[in-house]
Amino acid sequence: MRFLLLLALILLGANAQASMRCNGALIDEGDLRVEVLRKCGPPAERQITPPALAANGQLKHGAVTVETWVCGPDNGMYRNLRFIDGRLVEIKSKK
């Protein structure tokens, strides 16, 4: 019985999405970059890694744009947001 309960908790946790409050609004993983920008304003830092190109100058198959934002500090907490092709895929917090 304990095993089934533990397994259920692990499976539920694996599907959980991170979210955060920003200027009174809630942003979630899966939100578009423009939505996050509208709700939170510009980040303190922004790094953009363009998609990889092949030797002929064309985009490599499956290449993506990765954008990383650093927001904060907010009460000593920094938030790192990672976007892939304009969609928020990860929210990490650290002091």
Residue pairs with C-beta under 8 A, 6 or more apart in sequence:
17 28
17 29
17 30
18 28
18 29
18 90
18 91
18 92
19 26
19 27
19 28
19 29
19 91
20 26
20 27
20 79
20 91
20 93
22 36
22 39
22 40
22 71
23 39
23 40
23 41
25 39
25 40
27 35
27 36
27 39
27 40
27 88
27 91
28 88
29 88
29 89
29 90
29 91
30 87
30 88
30 89
31 87
31 88
32 86
32 87
32 88
33 67
33 83
33 86
33 87
33 88
34 86
36 69
36 81
36 83
36 88
40 71
43 69
43 70
43 71
43 81
44 70
44 71
44 72
45 69
45 70
46 67
46 68
46 69
46 70
47 67
47 68
48 65
48 66
48 67
49 65
49 66
49 67
49 68
50 65
51 59
51 60
51 63
51 64
51 65
52 59
52 60
52 63
53 59
53 60
53 63
54 60
64 84
64 85
65 84
65 85
65 86
66 82
66 83
66 84
67 82
67 83
67 86
68 80
68 81
68 82
68 83
69 79
69 80
69 81
69 82
69 83
70 78
70 79
70 80
70 81
71 78
71 79
71 80
71 81
72 78
72 79
76 95
77 93
77 94
77 95
78 93
78 94
78 95
79 91
79 92
79 93
80 90
80 91
80 92
80 93
80 94
81 88
81 90
81 91
82 88
82 89
82 90
82 92
83 89
